[in-house]
Amino acid sequence: MKDIKNKVVMVTGAGANIGREIALAFARTGAAVILCDYKEENARAVKAEIEAMGGEAMLAVCDVRDREKIFAYVEEAIGRFGRIDVLVNNAGGSAGLLGKLTRFVDAEPETLDFVIDTNLKGAMHCAQAVLPSMIKNEYGKIINISSIAALVGLFDRVDYAAAKAAMIGMAKALAMEVGQYNICVNCISPGAIWREGCAPFEHMTYMGKNGHGGQPKDIADAVLFLAEQDYITGENLVVDGGRTLGPSHI
Ligand SMILES: NC(=O)c1ccc[n+]([C@@H]2O[C@H](COP(=O)([O-])OP(=O)(O)OC[C@H]3O[C@@H](n4cnc5c(N)ncnc54)[C@H](O)[C@@H]3O)[C@@H](O)[C@H]2O)c1
């Protein structure tokens, strides 16, 4: 296992669920964490959790679609911490965030823009913002949180499946360009991850029967694993309890 202590890590969507768990997991290793989320209250709560454990965190309250603010926060973070070592592009979601899940044939163009901008372009803005620092330091890890929707599709979420698939393409092509600077770019594709209020969905995996399916910690563990690797790049790690395996019997 490589040493990832005392890194500077930026996590988008860090105020809730998977992003919060990723931010806390890095903080436990001694990393300084830049918490990017447009919900200030949630990001502040995670900052308080990190500080309560003796860690260091910086707030970056903005929408990942807001390129100018992302660049400004990255500049502020580099001014404060000297560099950014790891970027986790976790902020994202489907048209469900707007209450607009629908068959593709009926999807409004504004909704398509929202889903593609939030998932794909947000990740691109953040990557472009941190890359000059990573290239200068000849060190970096960029980890995109995609989805198994990218691999097997998902009803009423054609835009989301397409944006998440594009995040995998982005990681592969970018990995080629920046490998020479010791920067690894990878993806993680979660299956259904349980959150407070979710109905049980153990039927969605081949693993266990606790009714909770995957947990945010399962994704945080995978992110930390990739953050520790220096020779894995352009990969997509599926963390879905076997959900995307075929049927168990023919
Ligand atoms: N939960 C799952 O089952 C699951 C499965 C596959 C993939 N994913 C992906 O994992 C990531 C995290 O999912 P989650 O379930 O934790 O989501 P969530 O909705 O519970 O939390 C997302 C966090 O990101 C923030 N956020 C959303 N859009 C943002 C934006 N444009 N700019 C800044 N912050 C923003 C929200 O405020 C929230 O704090 C998403 O990219 C999602 O698509 C989740």
The ligand as an SDF file (V2000), in Angstrom:
LIG
                    3D

 44 48  0  0  0  0  0  0  0  0999 V2000
  -26.1280    6.7490   -4.9290 N   0  0  0  0  0  0  0  0  0  0  0  0
  -26.0390    5.8420   -5.8860 C   0  0  0  0  0  0  0  0  0  0  0  0
  -26.6890    4.7850   -5.8420 O   0  0  0  0  0  0  0  0  0  0  0  0
  -25.1170    6.0900   -7.0710 C   0  0  0  0  0  0  0  0  0  0  0  0
  -24.9410    5.0720   -8.0120 C   0  0  0  0  0  0  0  0  0  0  0  0
  -24.0920    5.2990   -9.0950 C   0  0  0  0  0  0  0  0  0  0  0  0
  -23.4440    6.5100   -9.2210 C   0  0  0  0  0  0  0  0  0  0  0  0
  -23.6400    7.4850   -8.3020 N   0  0  0  0  0  0  0  0  0  0  0  0
  -22.9330    8.7650   -8.4650 C   0  0  0  0  0  0  0  0  0  0  0  0
  -22.2150    9.0410   -7.3030 O   0  0  0  0  0  0  0  0  0  0  0  0
  -22.1610   10.4490   -7.0960 C   0  0  0  0  0  0  0  0  0  0  0  0
  -22.6640   10.7810   -5.6990 C   0  0  0  0  0  0  0  0  0  0  0  0
  -23.9620   10.2590   -5.5580 O   0  0  0  0  0  0  0  0  0  0  0  0
  -24.7880   10.4190   -4.2060 P   0  0  0  0  0  0  0  0  0  0  0  0
  -25.8060    9.3400   -4.2070 O   0  0  0  0  0  0  0  0  0  0  0  0
  -23.8720   10.5630   -3.0620 O   0  0  0  0  0  0  0  0  0  0  0  0
  -25.5280   11.7990   -4.5080 O   0  0  0  0  0  0  0  0  0  0  0  0
  -26.3110   12.7390   -3.4900 P   0  0  0  0  0  0  0  0  0  0  0  0
  -27.3720   13.4110   -4.3180 O   0  0  0  0  0  0  0  0  0  0  0  0
  -26.7220   12.0120   -2.2660 O   0  0  0  0  0  0  0  0  0  0  0  0
  -25.2130   13.8000   -3.0810 O   0  0  0  0  0  0  0  0  0  0  0  0
  -24.5950   14.5720   -4.0740 C   0  0  0  0  0  0  0  0  0  0  0  0
  -23.9200   15.7580   -3.4450 C   0  0  0  0  0  0  0  0  0  0  0  0
  -23.4110   16.5580   -4.5120 O   0  0  0  0  0  0  0  0  0  0  0  0
  -23.8950   17.8850   -4.4100 C   0  0  0  0  0  0  0  0  0  0  0  0
  -24.0730   18.3750   -5.7640 N   0  0  0  0  0  0  0  0  0  0  0  0
  -24.9640   17.9260   -6.6830 C   0  0  0  0  0  0  0  0  0  0  0  0
  -24.8250   18.6160   -7.8180 N   0  0  0  0  0  0  0  0  0  0  0  0
  -23.8420   19.5120   -7.6010 C   0  0  0  0  0  0  0  0  0  0  0  0
  -23.2430   20.5000   -8.4090 C   0  0  0  0  0  0  0  0  0  0  0  0
  -23.6760   20.7330   -9.6470 N   0  0  0  0  0  0  0  0  0  0  0  0
  -22.2350   21.2330   -7.8960 N   0  0  0  0  0  0  0  0  0  0  0  0
  -21.8030   21.0440   -6.6340 C   0  0  0  0  0  0  0  0  0  0  0  0
  -22.3460   20.1140   -5.8110 N   0  0  0  0  0  0  0  0  0  0  0  0
  -23.3510   19.3630   -6.3080 C   0  0  0  0  0  0  0  0  0  0  0  0
  -25.1960   17.7900   -3.6280 C   0  0  0  0  0  0  0  0  0  0  0  0
  -25.4790   19.0100   -2.9500 O   0  0  0  0  0  0  0  0  0  0  0  0
  -24.8910   16.6540   -2.6700 C   0  0  0  0  0  0  0  0  0  0  0  0
  -24.2520   17.1210   -1.4960 O   0  0  0  0  0  0  0  0  0  0  0  0
  -22.9850   11.0800   -8.2070 C   0  0  0  0  0  0  0  0  0  0  0  0
  -22.1460   11.4820   -9.2520 O   0  0  0  0  0  0  0  0  0  0  0  0
  -23.8750    9.9470   -8.6610 C   0  0  0  0  0  0  0  0  0  0  0  0
  -24.2800   10.0940  -10.0020 O   0  0  0  0  0  0  0  0  0  0  0  0
  -24.4680    7.3050   -7.2210 C   0  0  0  0  0  0  0  0  0  0  0  0
  1  2  1  0
  2  3  2  0
  2  4  1  0
  4  5  1  0
  4 44  2  0
  5  6  2  0
  6  7  1  0
  7  8  2  0
  8  9  1  0
  8 44  1  0
  9 10  1  0
  9 42  1  0
 10 11  1  0
 11 12  1  0
 11 40  1  0
 12 13  1  0
 13 14  1  0
 14 15  2  0
 14 16  1  0
 14 17  1  0
 17 18  1  0
 18 19  2  0
 18 20  1  0
 18 21  1  0
 21 22  1  0
 22 23  1  0
 23 24  1  0
 23 38  1  0
 24 25  1  0
 25 26  1  0
 25 36  1  0
 26 27  1  0
 26 35  1  0
 27 28  2  0
 28 29  1  0
 29 30  1  0
 29 35  2  0
 30 31  1  0
 30 32  2  0
 32 33  1  0
 33 34  2  0
 34 35  1  0
 36 37  1  0
 36 38  1  0
 38 39  1  0
 40 41  1  0
 40 42  1  0
 42 43  1  0
M  CHG  2   8   1  16  -1
M  END
$$$$
